[in-house]
Amino acid sequence: MNPNRIGLLLSALFILAVGGAWGWFHINPRQFDVSYRFIPVTQVQGWKYTETQVSKAVIETLATTNLVNGSFEGPHGERFTVFLGTWDGRDSKQLSVVAHSPDVCWVGAGWKPVPADLPERFTLRFGTNEIPFEVSLFEAPGGGFRELTVWCTLVGGQVYEERGRFVVQASGANERKLSAAGARHGLRSRIVRAIGDRIPGNGTKQFVRFSMRAEANPKTSITKLSEFGTRWLALEQLRSNEP
């Protein structure tokens, strides 16, 4: 075949692939009847909230200053750490939101995911709405204690679930390998979800995470996290026919 024709054919295939991908998300994308937004509540009766300052380096990595980061202490000594970040759709670094789940950033900081007899996710009820949260158990760097954490990501007002639990590595695996495995797992999950549901990447994104030190029976901690979740979080619901 003529080299010029081969070049034209390859160029046409490239344009078709790129144009098709763009069109899949932008030409008549899927319309959702309802979109959601988390509203943090830091003034909880009977609880003390303490803000934890975030360094400039971390803010640059997160690419947003719209953050809630701190801890709550309850009347009976309970303690929960919380984080909520919001990314505006106009932010060029907005896609970094999906790289901050504990399976990626916590592992990168030295935490180790450990197996546990726990569900992959549980739901929080906000009025008549049920929102699923991912669930994982982690061991602190150097051991000593374990933290049970739950999190949820909203993309364009829609829940952005991962497909399948992060694979816990065999004992002795180093943190770099764990972090890389978590990143690959998350990337696969996000690609499958984005393609299947046609969720555009140009809307507001939110990532919310809260956790507590795991008790001897982690299922007891799940119950406490569930009860606490609706204390510090409210859910705003907007229907597509509303302004």
C-alpha positions in Angstrom: 0.0 0.0 0.0 1.2 3.5 -0.8 2.9 5.1 2.3 0.8 8.2 1.9 -2.4 6.2 2.0 -1.1 4.4 5.1 -0.4 7.7 6.8 -3.9 9.0 5.9 -5.5 5.8 7.2 -3.7 6.0 10.5 -4.6 9.7 10.8 -8.2 9.0 10.1 -8.3 6.1 12.7 -6.7 8.4 15.3 -9.2 11.2 14.6 -12.1 8.7 14.7 -10.9 7.3 18.1 -10.4 10.7 19.7 -13.6 12.1 18.2 -15.6 9.1 19.2 -14.4 9.2 22.8 -15.2 13.0 23.0 -18.6 12.4 21.5 -19.4 9.6 23.9 -19.2 12.0 26.8 -20.4 15.2 25.2 -23.0 14.5 22.5 -26.3 13.8 24.2 -24.7 12.4 27.4 -26.7 10.5 29.9 -29.1 12.7 31.9 -29.7 12.0 35.6 -33.0 12.9 37.2 -31.3 13.8 40.5 -27.8 15.1 41.5 -26.4 15.2 45.0 -24.0 17.3 47.0 -22.5 16.7 50.5 -22.8 19.5 53.0 -20.4 19.2 56.0 -21.7 20.1 59.5 -19.0 21.0 61.9 -21.2 22.3 64.7 -22.6 19.1 66.2 -24.4 19.3 69.5 -22.4 17.6 72.2 -19.3 17.1 70.0 -16.1 19.1 69.7 -14.7 19.7 66.3 -10.9 20.4 65.9 -9.6 21.6 62.5 -6.4 20.1 61.2 -4.4 22.5 59.1 -3.4 21.3 55.6 0.1 22.2 54.4 0.6 24.2 51.2 2.3 21.2 49.6 -0.8 19.1 50.3 -3.1 21.8 49.0 -1.1 22.0 45.8 -1.4 18.3 45.4 -5.1 18.3 46.1 -5.6 21.3 43.8 -8.3 22.9 45.9 -8.7 25.0 49.0 -12.3 24.0 49.5 -11.5 21.5 52.2 -12.9 20.3 55.6 -10.2 18.4 57.5 -10.2 17.6 61.2 -11.6 15.5 63.9 -14.7 15.2 66.1 -14.6 14.1 69.8 -17.8 12.9 71.3 -19.3 13.1 74.8 -18.1 9.5 75.6 -14.6 9.7 74.2 -15.4 8.7 70.7 -13.1 10.2 68.0 -13.6 10.4 64.3 -11.4 12.0 61.7 -13.1 13.6 58.7 -12.2 15.0 55.3 -14.3 16.6 52.6 -12.9 18.1 49.4 -14.8 19.9 46.7 -13.4 20.5 43.2 -15.1 23.0 40.9 -15.6 21.9 37.3 -13.5 24.8 36.0 -10.4 23.6 37.8 -8.0 22.1 35.4 -6.7 19.7 38.0 -10.2 18.5 39.0 -9.6 14.9 38.0 -7.1 14.5 40.9 -10.2 14.0 43.1 -10.4 10.3 42.1 -6.8 9.7 43.1 -7.2 10.5 46.8 -9.1 7.5 48.1 -7.4 5.7 51.1 -6.5 2.8 48.8 -4.1 5.2 47.0 -3.0 8.1 49.2 -3.1 6.3 52.6 -1.1 3.4 51.2 1.3 5.9 49.7 1.8 7.3 53.2 2.7 3.9 54.7 -0.7 2.6 55.8 -1.3 -1.1 54.9 -4.7 -2.5 53.9 -5.6 -5.6 56.0 -8.2 -8.3 55.4 -11.4 -8.1 57.5 -14.8 -9.7 57.6 -16.5 -6.6 56.4 -18.8 -5.6 53.5 -17.2 -3.9 50.6 -19.6 -1.0 51.1 -22.5 0.2 53.3 -25.1 2.8 52.8 -25.9 6.0 54.7 -29.6 7.1 54.7 -30.3 10.8 54.3 -34.0 11.1 54.4 -35.3 8.9 51.6 -31.9 8.8 49.8 -29.4 6.0 50.3 -25.7 6.8 49.4 -23.2 3.9 49.3 -19.8 4.3 50.9 -16.7 2.2 50.3 -15.2 0.4 53.3 -11.6 -0.6 54.1 -9.5 -1.5 57.2 -6.0 -0.1 57.4 -3.0 -0.7 59.7 -1.1 2.4 60.8 2.6 2.8 59.7 4.7 0.8 62.1 1.6 -1.1 63.4 0.1 -0.5 66.8 -3.5 0.2 65.7 -5.9 -0.1 62.9 -8.2 2.5 61.4 -11.6 1.7 59.8 -12.3 4.2 57.1 -15.3 4.8 54.7 -15.5 7.1 51.8 -17.6 8.2 48.8 -16.9 10.2 45.6 -19.5 12.3 43.8 -18.8 13.2 40.1 -21.2 15.6 38.6 -23.5 15.0 41.5 -23.5 11.2 40.9 -22.0 8.5 43.2 -18.8 7.2 41.7 -18.4 3.7 43.1 -15.4 1.6 42.6 -15.8 -1.8 41.1 -14.5 -4.4 43.5 -12.5 -4.2 46.7 -8.9 -3.1 46.6 -6.8 -6.3 46.6 -5.0 -6.7 49.9 -1.4 -7.7 49.2 0.5 -10.5 50.8 2.3 -9.7 54.1 5.7 -8.1 53.5 4.8 -6.3 50.3 6.4 -2.9 50.3 4.4 0.4 50.3 5.4 1.4 46.8 4.0 -1.8 45.3 0.9 -1.4 47.4 0.4 2.1 46.2 1.0 1.2 42.6 -1.5 -1.7 42.8 -4.1 0.6 44.4 -3.6 3.2 41.7 -4.0 0.6 38.9 -7.1 -0.9 40.6 -8.7 2.6 41.0 -7.9 3.6 37.4 -9.5 0.4 36.0 -12.6 1.0 38.2 -12.9 4.6 37.1 -12.5 3.9 33.4 -15.2 1.1 33.5 -17.6 3.4 35.4 -17.0 6.5 33.3 -17.5 4.6 30.0 -20.4 2.6 31.2 -22.4 5.4 32.8 -21.2 8.2 30.5 -20.5 10.6 33.4 -18.8 13.7 32.0 -15.6 14.9 33.7 -16.4 18.6 33.5 -18.7 18.9 36.6 -18.2 19.5 40.3 -16.6 16.7 42.2 -16.6 15.8 45.9 -14.6 13.3 47.9 -15.6 12.6 51.5 -13.9 10.3 54.0 -14.3 9.7 57.7 -12.7 7.0 59.9 -12.2 5.8 63.5 -9.8 3.5 65.3 -11.1 0.0 64.7 -12.4 -1.9 67.7 -11.8 -5.6 68.3 -14.9 -6.4 66.3 -14.7 -4.1 63.2 -18.4 -4.6 62.6 -19.1 -2.6 65.8 -17.0 0.2 64.3 -19.1 0.1 61.1 -22.2 0.7 63.2 -20.6 3.7 64.9 -19.4 5.1 61.7 -22.9 4.8 60.2 -24.4 6.6 63.2 -21.8 9.3 63.1 -22.0 9.8 59.3 -25.4 11.5 59.3 -24.3 13.7 62.2 -21.6 15.6 60.4 -22.9 15.2 56.8 -26.1 16.5 55.2 -27.1 15.7 51.6 -28.4 18.3 49.2 -30.6 17.0 46.4 -31.2 18.8 43.2 -33.6 17.6 40.5 -32.8 18.2 36.8 -35.8 20.4 36.3 -34.8 22.7 39.1 -32.6 25.8 38.5 
